[in-house]
């Protein structure tokens, strides 16, 4: 279903609410960059699109399957508009085709089986459109359309669970979301169907004509895989009263086994955490807030800061580049530089004269070694050798027994002028709140590490099965969200950071929206992780204040070595079927859509394809 495709891509877009100059290519010429837009409505044939008898997209696509035709003609017209005469040169226009694996199933007298007619219609497009193609094999929480998914959702073992043992009930701007488990057990129903569909699709790919197979430049898998949390639409920046997954019985048992593998004996775990468990079975996953709930032992405490990290974040707009450094001082001593250039699309939208969304800053400060008591953190900017105060926040490290702490004021840098004294500079520090109390629980730190491991393990399992099914390892890319590029997000809600490291067995596919598309921070991250061959499965600058930003963003990916980028999105669906678009029509690319700079991005794609 193409609506499911839109929902999957929408996750990165609506959660995100230092331009790089074009660099002349030196040395050997790189391989062509494939620009493969995400296409909504690949199954929408001209015959059904023009037939006014059909009331919705599902009826129209059903007619296309009966006729054994698809959106080939409309897709060719679109791609020929972007790059007339077919793919050529150093930038080549292709397309991204999305396949929801659980959505392939239909019910028959034999039970649930894959609808080969639907699958054959999908691969008909791949064979007939003579362009490079990126295949997206989706199996994440947005793979929620079709009759099988409704049955799977009824069984709790298929789902992530909150601490009360209940699965989350989630919608995402009108789309139904199903928080599937991250357990890799092949006997779980959801995994049995996902793994079987992957194997079946791999056989279909291997049966394609060699010419068609050669045009598949990348296969992205799973989708944006991460832990889940309530208020999925708006809660990614929540640090108060947080709830996380996964507290299902299988996940908690897995946590105990993971700890045993890490520490080998319960005595070593107790020594590392200061707790006193008598057996692995006694270990509980941290889930209670010590401020509000009675704990059986301190290891039960969990909140946004229980892992020993306190984020200091906000935004800084310095159009004249006066500020050379931004550092964090704690109790009057400099402890670390603060990273800058992070995405804050919300600030770009809210403040008219800010023309670059990469104004975010953040440092996750490790307070675990600080003595109990009151402390003061200060974000200090340096300009022309002089220090300026951007913001400050007192916080209190509370001991495990919640005993009173020293009342003496913390040391600080005094009499600093405010950073707003610098011409044109605007700034704000969002986190932490003034007077924040923090309680370090070593078991909570281990719990967060385990939750990241769960995400990584599911991706590894799917990747291994994809290779075993015959898919080429050299073409397998993740399709992952990158929370840490957004300075206002709570990374622990997602627990996805570990899956984005270079040492993963797959090639990295990283979704980029807003300032991330032309970010010095992202460029440095790729360099630091030694990621040289990557893809961008979803891509949209979402900017309109500077005309050149779209070409800058495209050129940045070319220079940084991307194998493909997938601009989000074009649609083959007739306007009468779109309705209000669930709030995402602003991202539909075309010459007349001026929302979020989509018309400028459209023009830039045509220009860039001439390279």
C-alpha positions as CSV (number, residue, x, y, z in Angstrom):
1,X,0.0,0.0,0.0
2,X,1.4,3.3,-1.0
3,X,-0.2,5.1,2.0
4,X,1.9,2.8,4.2
5,X,5.0,3.9,2.2
6,X,4.1,7.5,3.0
7,X,3.6,6.8,6.7
8,X,6.9,5.1,7.0
9,X,8.8,8.0,5.4
10,X,6.7,10.5,7.4
11,X,8.3,9.3,10.7
12,X,11.5,11.2,10.1
13,X,9.7,14.2,8.6
14,X,7.3,15.2,11.3
15,X,9.5,14.2,14.2
16,X,12.0,16.9,13.1
17,X,10.2,20.0,13.4
18,X,26.3,25.5,8.5
19,X,25.6,25.1,5.1
20,X,28.5,23.4,3.3
21,X,29.8,25.1,0.2
22,X,30.0,23.0,-3.0
23,X,33.4,21.4,-3.0
24,X,35.2,20.9,-6.3
25,X,35.9,17.2,-6.9
26,X,39.6,16.3,-6.8
27,X,41.3,13.0,-7.5
28,X,39.5,10.1,-9.2
29,X,35.9,10.6,-10.3
30,X,33.5,8.9,-8.1
31,X,30.8,6.4,-9.3
32,X,27.5,8.1,-10.3
33,X,25.2,9.2,-7.6
34,X,21.7,7.8,-8.0
35,X,18.9,10.2,-7.0
36,X,16.0,7.9,-6.4
37,X,12.9,9.7,-5.3
38,X,10.4,8.0,-3.0
39,X,7.3,7.4,-5.1
40,X,3.8,7.3,-3.7
41,X,1.3,5.3,-5.8
42,X,3.6,3.0,-7.8
43,X,0.7,0.6,-8.3
44,X,-1.6,3.4,-9.7
45,X,-2.1,2.6,-13.4
46,X,-3.4,5.3,-15.8
47,X,-6.5,3.2,-16.5
48,X,-7.8,3.3,-12.9
49,X,-6.5,6.8,-12.3
50,X,-8.7,8.2,-15.1
51,X,-11.7,6.1,-14.1
52,X,-14.0,8.2,-12.0
53,X,-16.0,5.1,-10.8
54,X,-13.3,4.4,-8.1
55,X,-13.9,6.2,-4.8
56,X,-10.5,5.6,-3.2
57,X,-6.9,4.6,-3.9
58,X,-7.4,1.0,-2.7
59,X,-10.2,0.4,-5.2
60,X,-8.2,1.9,-8.0
61,X,-5.1,-0.1,-7.2
62,X,-7.2,-3.2,-7.0
63,X,-8.4,-2.6,-10.5
64,X,-4.8,-2.2,-11.7
65,X,-3.9,-5.6,-10.2
66,X,-6.9,-7.2,-12.0
67,X,-5.7,-5.6,-15.3
68,X,-2.1,-6.7,-14.5
69,X,-0.8,-3.1,-15.0
70,X,0.8,-0.6,-12.7
71,X,2.1,2.9,-12.6
72,X,4.9,2.3,-15.2
73,X,3.6,4.9,-17.7
74,X,3.1,7.6,-15.1
75,X,6.4,6.9,-13.4
76,X,8.3,7.1,-16.8
77,X,6.7,10.4,-17.5
78,X,7.7,11.8,-14.1
79,X,11.3,10.5,-14.3
80,X,11.7,11.8,-17.8
81,X,10.7,15.2,-16.6
82,X,13.5,15.2,-14.0
83,X,16.1,13.7,-16.4
84,X,15.1,13.6,-20.1
85,X,16.6,10.9,-22.2
86,X,17.3,8.3,-19.5
87,X,20.0,7.9,-16.8
88,X,23.4,9.2,-17.7
89,X,26.3,11.2,-16.3
90,X,27.6,11.6,-12.8
91,X,24.1,12.1,-11.3
92,X,21.4,9.7,-12.5
93,X,17.7,9.8,-11.8
94,X,16.0,6.5,-10.6
95,X,13.3,5.8,-8.1
96,X,12.7,4.2,-4.7
97,X,10.1,1.3,-4.6
98,X,8.7,0.4,-1.2
99,X,7.4,-3.0,-0.3
100,X,5.6,-3.6,3.0
101,X,6.4,-7.2,3.9
102,X,3.5,-7.9,6.2
103,X,1.2,-6.1,3.9
104,X,1.9,-8.8,1.3
105,X,-0.3,-11.5,3.0
106,X,-3.8,-12.5,2.3
107,X,-6.0,-15.0,4.0
108,X,-6.9,-18.2,2.1
109,X,-8.3,-21.6,2.9
110,X,-4.7,-22.6,3.9
111,X,-4.3,-19.7,6.2
112,X,-2.1,-16.7,5.6
113,X,-0.2,-16.7,2.4
114,X,1.6,-14.2,0.2
115,X,-0.4,-12.5,-2.5
116,X,1.8,-13.2,-5.5
117,X,-0.4,-11.2,-7.8
118,X,0.4,-8.1,-5.7
119,X,4.0,-8.9,-5.6
120,X,4.2,-9.6,-9.4
121,X,2.6,-6.2,-10.1
122,X,5.2,-4.6,-7.9
123,X,8.1,-6.2,-9.7
124,X,6.5,-5.4,-13.1
125,X,7.4,-1.8,-12.4
126,X,11.0,-2.7,-11.6
127,X,11.3,-4.6,-14.9
128,X,9.6,-2.1,-17.1
129,X,11.0,1.2,-15.9
130,X,14.6,1.2,-17.2
131,X,16.1,3.3,-14.4
132,X,18.2,2.7,-11.4
133,X,16.1,1.6,-8.4
134,X,16.3,1.4,-4.7
135,X,14.2,-1.3,-3.1
136,X,12.9,-0.6,0.4
137,X,11.8,-3.9,2.2
138,X,9.9,-2.4,5.1
139,X,9.0,-4.4,8.2
140,X,9.0,-1.9,11.0
141,X,6.1,-0.3,13.0
142,X,4.7,1.3,9.9
143,X,4.2,-2.1,8.2
144,X,0.7,-1.9,9.7
145,X,-1.6,-2.1,6.7
146,X,-3.4,-5.3,5.6
147,X,-5.5,-7.9,7.3
148,X,-2.6,-9.9,8.8
149,X,-1.3,-6.9,10.8
150,X,-4.6,-6.6,12.5
151,X,-4.4,-10.2,13.7
152,X,-0.8,-9.9,14.8
153,X,-1.6,-6.9,16.9
154,X,-4.0,-8.9,19.0
155,X,-1.2,-11.1,20.3
156,X,0.9,-9.4,23.0
157,X,4.0,-11.5,22.4
158,X,4.3,-9.7,19.0
159,X,4.5,-6.3,20.6
160,X,6.8,-4.0,22.7
161,X,5.4,-3.3,26.1
162,X,5.5,-0.6,28.7
163,X,6.3,-1.3,32.3
164,X,2.7,-2.0,33.1
165,X,2.7,-4.9,30.7
166,X,0.5,-3.2,28.2
167,X,1.4,-2.6,24.5
168,X,1.3,1.0,23.3
169,X,-1.7,2.1,21.3
170,X,-0.2,4.5,18.7
171,X,-1.2,6.6,15.8
172,X,1.1,8.9,13.9
173,X,-0.7,11.9,12.3
174,X,-3.6,9.8,11.2
175,X,-1.6,6.6,10.5
176,X,-2.0,3.4,12.5
177,X,1.3,2.3,14.0
178,X,2.0,-1.1,15.5
179,X,5.0,-1.4,17.9
180,X,6.3,-4.8,16.9
181,X,8.7,-6.6,19.2
182,X,12.4,-6.4,18.8
183,X,12.8,-10.0,19.9
184,X,14.5,-12.0,17.1
185,X,12.8,-15.3,18.0
186,X,11.7,-16.9,14.7
187,X,8.8,-18.7,16.5
188,X,7.0,-15.5,17.3
189,X,4.2,-15.0,14.8
190,X,5.2,-11.6,13.6
191,X,8.8,-12.8,12.9
192,X,7.7,-16.0,11.3
193,X,5.7,-13.9,8.7
194,X,8.4,-11.2,8.3
195,X,11.2,-13.7,7.8
196,X,9.1,-15.8,5.4
197,X,8.2,-12.7,3.3
198,X,11.8,-11.7,3.2
199,X,12.8,-15.1,1.8
200,X,10.0,-15.1,-0.7
201,X,10.8,-11.6,-2.0
202,X,14.5,-12.5,-2.3
203,X,13.5,-15.4,-4.6
204,X,11.4,-13.0,-6.7
205,X,14.4,-10.6,-7.0
206,X,16.7,-13.5,-8.1
207,X,14.1,-14.4,-10.7
208,X,14.2,-11.0,-12.3
209,X,16.0,-10.6,-15.6
210,X,19.7,-9.9,-15.1
211,X,19.3,-6.5,-16.7
212,X,16.6,-5.6,-14.1
213,X,18.7,-7.0,-11.2
214,X,21.7,-4.9,-12.4
215,X,19.6,-1.7,-12.0
216,X,19.0,-2.4,-8.3
217,X,21.6,-0.1,-6.8
218,X,20.6,-0.7,-3.1
219,X,18.2,-2.6,-1.0
220,X,17.2,-0.9,2.3
221,X,15.7,-3.1,5.0
222,X,13.4,-3.0,8.0
223,X,12.9,0.8,8.2
224,X,13.4,3.1,11.1
225,X,14.0,0.6,13.8
226,X,14.0,1.8,17.4
227,X,12.3,1.4,20.8
228,X,8.9,3.1,21.2
229,X,7.3,5.6,23.6
230,X,3.9,7.2,24.2
231,X,2.9,10.3,22.2
232,X,4.9,9.1,19.3
233,X,3.8,12.2,17.3
234,X,5.2,14.8,19.7
235,X,7.0,13.2,22.5
236,X,10.5,12.7,21.0
237,X,11.8,15.7,23.1
238,X,10.2,14.5,26.3
239,X,12.4,14.3,29.4
240,X,9.8,14.4,32.1
241,X,7.8,11.4,33.3
242,X,9.1,9.3,30.4
243,X,8.0,5.8,29.6
244,X,10.0,3.4,27.4
245,X,10.0,-0.1,26.0
246,X,10.5,-3.0,26.3
247,X,9.3,-4.5,29.6
248,X,7.7,-7.6,28.1
249,X,8.5,-10.9,29.9
250,X,10.8,-12.0,27.1
251,X,12.6,-8.7,27.1
252,X,13.2,-8.6,30.9
253,X,14.5,-12.3,30.8
254,X,16.7,-11.2,27.9
255,X,18.1,-8.4,30.1
256,X,19.0,-10.9,32.8
257,X,20.8,-13.1,30.2
258,X,22.5,-10.1,28.7
259,X,23.8,-9.0,32.1
260,X,25.1,-12.5,32.8
261,X,27.0,-12.5,29.6
262,X,28.5,-9.1,30.4
263,X,29.5,-9.9,34.0
264,X,29.5,-13.7,34.2
265,X,28.7,-13.7,38.0
266,X,26.1,-12.0,40.1
267,X,28.8,-10.8,42.5
268,X,30.6,-8.9,39.7
269,X,27.3,-7.2,38.8
270,X,26.7,-6.3,42.4
271,X,30.2,-4.9,42.7
272,X,29.8,-2.8,39.5
273,X,26.4,-1.4,40.5
274,X,26.5,-1.3,44.3
275,X,23.4,-3.5,44.5
276,X,22.9,-6.8,46.2
277,X,21.1,-9.3,44.0
278,X,21.3,-12.9,45.1
279,X,20.6,-14.4,41.6
280,X,20.1,-13.3,38.0
281,X,16.3,-14.0,38.4
282,X,16.1,-11.3,41.0
283,X,17.4,-8.6,38.6
284,X,14.5,-6.3,37.6
285,X,14.5,-3.8,34.7
286,X,14.6,-0.2,36.1
287,X,11.1,1.3,35.8
288,X,10.2,3.5,38.8
289,X,10.8,7.2,39.4
290,X,12.3,7.6,42.9
291,X,10.6,11.0,43.3
292,X,7.1,9.6,43.1
293,X,7.2,5.8,43.8
294,X,8.5,3.6,46.6
295,X,11.4,1.4,45.5
296,X,12.2,-2.1,46.7
297,X,15.9,-1.2,46.0
298,X,17.7,1.7,44.3
299,X,18.2,-0.4,41.1
300,X,14.5,0.1,40.3
301,X,15.0,3.8,39.7
302,X,14.5,5.1,36.1
303,X,14.1,8.5,34.5
304,X,15.6,10.5,31.7
305,X,18.8,11.0,33.5
306,X,19.2,7.8,35.6
307,X,22.0,6.6,33.3
308,X,24.3,9.3,34.5
309,X,24.0,11.7,31.6
310,X,22.5,15.2,31.9
311,X,21.9,16.9,28.5
312,X,22.9,20.6,28.2
313,X,21.2,21.7,24.9
314,X,19.6,24.7,23.2
315,X,20.3,26.8,20.1
316,X,22.7,29.5,19.0
317,X,22.3,31.7,16.0
318,X,25.6,33.5,15.1
319,X,25.2,34.9,11.5
320,X,28.6,36.7,11.6
321,X,30.5,33.7,12.9
322,X,31.9,35.7,15.9
323,X,31.9,32.8,18.3
324,X,35.0,30.5,18.1
325,X,34.2,28.2,21.0
326,X,31.3,27.0,23.1
327,X,32.2,25.2,26.3
328,X,30.5,23.7,29.3
329,X,31.7,24.8,32.7
330,X,30.7,23.0,35.9
331,X,31.4,24.6,39.2
332,X,33.6,27.1,37.5
333,X,35.8,24.6,35.7
334,X,35.7,23.9,32.0
335,X,34.7,20.2,31.5
336,X,34.2,19.8,27.7
337,X,33.4,21.6,24.5
338,X,29.8,21.6,23.4
339,X,28.9,20.3,20.0
340,X,27.3,22.8,17.6
341,X,25.6,22.6,14.2
342,X,22.8,20.2,15.2
343,X,19.4,20.3,13.6
344,X,16.7,22.6,15.0
345,X,14.1,22.8,12.3
346,X,11.6,24.1,14.8
347,X,13.8,27.2,15.5
348,X,14.3,27.8,11.8
349,X,10.5,27.8,11.3
350,X,9.7,29.9,14.4
351,X,12.3,32.8,14.0
352,X,12.0,34.6,10.7
353,X,15.6,35.9,10.4
354,X,17.3,32.5,11.2
355,X,18.1,31.2,7.8
356,X,19.9,27.9,8.7
357,X,18.3,25.2,10.9
358,X,21.7,23.9,12.1
359,X,21.7,26.1,15.1
360,X,21.4,23.4,17.8
361,X,24.0,22.7,20.4
362,X,24.3,19.8,23.0
363,X,26.5,18.0,25.4
364,X,25.4,15.0,27.3
365,X,27.4,15.6,30.5
366,X,28.4,12.6,32.6
367,X,27.6,13.6,36.2
368,X,28.0,10.0,37.6
369,X,31.3,10.9,39.2
370,X,30.3,14.2,40.8
371,X,29.9,14.2,44.6
372,X,26.4,14.6,45.9
373,X,25.3,18.2,46.4
374,X,24.5,21.4,44.5
375,X,26.3,22.2,41.3
376,X,26.2,24.9,38.6
377,X,26.6,24.4,34.9
378,X,27.3,27.3,32.5
379,X,27.4,27.3,28.8
380,X,30.2,29.8,27.9
381,X,30.9,31.2,24.4
382,X,34.2,32.6,23.4
383,X,34.4,35.5,20.9
384,X,37.7,37.3,20.1
385,X,39.3,36.0,23.3
386,X,36.5,37.1,25.6
387,X,33.9,34.9,27.4
388,X,30.2,35.4,27.2
389,X,27.5,33.6,29.1
390,X,24.9,31.8,26.9
391,X,23.0,30.2,29.8
392,X,23.3,28.5,33.2
393,X,21.5,25.9,35.2
394,X,21.9,24.8,38.8
395,X,21.4,21.1,39.4
396,X,21.6,18.8,42.4
397,X,23.2,15.3,42.5
398,X,21.2,13.4,45.1
399,X,22.6,10.4,46.9
400,X,20.9,7.0,46.8
401,X,19.4,7.4,50.2
402,X,18.0,10.8,49.3
403,X,19.7,12.4,52.3
404,X,20.0,16.2,52.4
405,X,22.9,17.7,50.5
406,X,25.1,20.7,51.2
407,X,23.4,24.0,50.9
408,X,26.4,26.0,49.9
409,X,26.2,27.7,46.5
410,X,28.3,26.1,43.8
411,X,31.4,27.8,42.4
412,X,30.9,29.6,39.1
413,X,32.3,32.1,36.5
414,X,31.0,35.4,37.6
415,X,30.2,38.7,36.0
416,X,30.2,37.3,32.4
417,X,28.4,39.5,29.8
418,X,25.5,37.8,28.1
419,X,26.1,36.3,24.7
420,X,23.2,38.4,23.3
421,X,25.6,41.4,23.6
422,X,27.3,40.2,20.5
423,X,25.8,41.8,17.3
424,X,23.2,39.6,15.7
425,X,23.6,36.7,18.1
426,X,20.5,35.0,19.5
427,X,20.5,32.0,21.8
428,X,18.5,29.9,24.2
429,X,19.3,27.0,26.5
430,X,16.5,24.5,26.7
431,X,18.0,21.8,29.0
432,X,18.3,21.1,31.8
433,X,15.6,22.9,33.8
434,X,16.8,25.1,36.6
435,X,17.3,23.1,39.8
436,X,17.1,19.7,38.2
437,X,17.7,16.8,40.6
438,X,19.5,13.8,39.3
439,X,20.0,10.2,40.7
440,X,22.6,8.0,39.0
441,X,21.6,4.3,38.8
442,X,24.3,2.1,37.2
443,X,21.6,-0.5,36.4
444,X,19.6,2.1,34.4
445,X,22.7,2.8,32.4
446,X,23.0,-1.0,31.6
447,X,19.3,-1.1,30.8
448,X,19.7,1.6,28.2
449,X,22.7,-0.2,26.7
450,X,20.6,-3.4,26.5
451,X,17.8,-1.5,24.8
452,X,20.2,-0.3,22.2
453,X,21.5,-3.8,21.8
454,X,18.0,-5.0,21.1
455,X,17.6,-2.6,18.2
456,X,21.0,-3.6,16.8
457,X,20.3,-7.3,17.2
458,X,17.0,-7.2,15.3
459,X,18.8,-5.4,12.4
460,X,21.6,-7.9,12.5
461,X,19.1,-10.8,12.4
462,X,17.3,-9.3,9.5
463,X,20.5,-8.6,7.7
464,X,21.8,-12.1,8.2
465,X,18.6,-13.6,6.9
466,X,18.6,-11.3,3.9
467,X,22.1,-12.6,2.9
468,X,21.0,-16.2,3.6
469,X,18.0,-15.6,1.3
470,X,20.4,-14.6,-1.5
471,X,20.3,-10.9,-1.4
472,X,23.7,-9.3,-2.3
473,X,25.6,-8.0,0.8
474,X,27.1,-5.2,-1.2
475,X,23.7,-3.7,-1.8
476,X,22.2,-4.0,1.7
477,X,21.6,-0.8,3.5
478,X,19.9,0.1,6.8
479,X,17.0,2.6,6.7
480,X,17.7,4.3,10.0
481,X,16.7,7.3,12.0
482,X,19.5,9.3,13.7
483,X,18.2,10.9,16.9
484,X,21.5,12.4,18.0
485,X,21.6,14.9,15.1
486,X,18.6,16.6,16.7
487,X,19.7,18.5,19.8
488,X,16.3,18.7,21.5
489,X,15.4,15.0,21.3
490,X,15.7,12.4,24.1
491,X,18.0,9.8,22.5
492,X,17.1,7.2,25.2
493,X,13.5,7.0,24.0
494,X,14.7,5.7,20.6
495,X,17.8,3.7,21.8
496,X,19.0,3.6,18.2
497,X,22.4,5.2,18.4
498,X,24.4,1.9,18.6
499,X,23.0,0.7,15.3
500,X,24.5,3.7,13.4
501,X,28.1,2.9,14.0
502,X,30.5,2.1,11.1
503,X,31.3,-1.4,12.4
504,X,27.8,-2.7,11.6
505,X,27.8,-5.6,9.0
506,X,25.4,-3.6,6.7
507,X,26.0,-0.4,4.9
508,X,24.6,2.6,6.6
509,X,21.4,4.2,5.3
510,X,20.7,7.3,7.2
511,X,17.5,9.4,6.8
512,X,18.1,13.1,6.5
513,X,15.6,16.0,6.9
514,X,16.0,19.7,7.5
515,X,19.5,20.9,8.3
516,X,20.8,17.3,8.4
517,X,20.9,17.3,4.6
518,X,23.8,19.8,4.5
519,X,25.2,19.5,8.0
520,X,28.9,20.0,9.0
521,X,28.0,17.9,12.1
522,X,26.9,15.0,9.8
523,X,29.9,15.4,7.6
524,X,32.2,15.2,10.7
525,X,30.2,12.2,12.0
526,X,30.7,10.3,8.7
527,X,34.4,11.1,8.8
528,X,34.8,10.1,12.5
529,X,33.0,6.8,11.9
530,X,34.8,6.3,8.6
531,X,31.6,5.8,6.7
532,X,32.4,6.4,3.1
533,X,29.8,4.3,1.3
534,X,26.4,5.2,2.6
535,X,22.9,5.9,1.4
536,X,20.1,8.4,2.3
537,X,16.8,6.5,2.1
538,X,14.7,9.6,2.9
539,X,15.9,13.2,2.0
540,X,14.3,16.6,2.1
541,X,15.9,19.9,3.2
542,X,12.5,21.4,4.2
543,X,13.9,24.9,3.8
544,X,12.8,28.0,1.7
545,X,14.6,31.0,3.0
546,X,17.8,30.5,0.9
547,X,17.4,29.6,-2.7
548,X,20.7,27.8,-3.0
549,X,20.3,25.5,-0.1
550,X,18.9,22.6,-2.1
551,X,21.8,22.5,-4.5
552,X,24.1,22.8,-1.6
553,X,22.5,19.8,0.1
554,X,22.6,17.7,-3.0
555,X,26.2,18.5,-3.7
556,X,27.1,17.8,-0.1
557,X,25.9,14.2,-0.4
558,X,27.8,13.8,-3.7
559,X,31.0,15.1,-2.2
560,X,30.6,12.9,0.9
561,X,30.3,9.7,-1.1
562,X,26.6,8.8,-0.9
563,X,25.7,5.9,-3.2
564,X,22.1,7.1,-3.4
565,X,19.7,9.6,-2.0
566,X,15.9,9.2,-2.0
567,X,14.2,12.6,-2.1
568,X,10.9,12.5,-0.3
569,X,8.5,12.4,-2.1
570,X,6.7,12.4,-5.5
571,X,3.1,11.1,-5.9
572,X,1.4,9.3,-8.8
573,X,-1.9,9.2,-6.9
574,X,-4.7,11.4,-8.4
575,X,-5.5,14.5,-6.5
576,X,-9.1,13.3,-5.8
577,X,-7.7,10.5,-3.6
578,X,-5.3,12.5,-1.5
579,X,-7.7,14.4,0.8
580,X,-5.8,16.6,3.2
581,X,-2.7,14.3,3.0
582,X,-2.4,13.6,6.8
583,X,-0.5,16.8,7.0
584,X,2.4,15.8,4.7
585,X,1.4,17.3,1.4
586,X,3.8,20.2,2.1
587,X,6.6,17.7,1.3
588,X,5.2,16.6,-2.0
589,X,7.7,17.6,-4.7
590,X,6.5,19.6,-7.7
591,X,6.7,23.0,-9.3
592,X,3.6,24.4,-7.6
593,X,4.0,23.3,-4.0
594,X,5.7,26.2,-2.1
595,X,5.4,24.6,1.3
596,X,8.7,23.7,3.0
597,X,10.6,24.8,-0.1
598,X,9.3,21.7,-2.0
599,X,9.1,23.6,-5.3
600,X,12.7,24.9,-4.9
601,X,13.8,21.3,-4.2
602,X,12.0,20.1,-7.3
603,X,13.8,22.6,-9.5
604,X,17.2,21.8,-7.9
605,X,16.7,18.1,-8.7
606,X,16.2,18.9,-12.4
607,X,19.3,21.1,-12.4
608,X,21.4,18.6,-10.4
609,X,20.5,15.7,-12.7
610,X,22.4,17.5,-15.5
611,X,25.7,17.0,-13.7
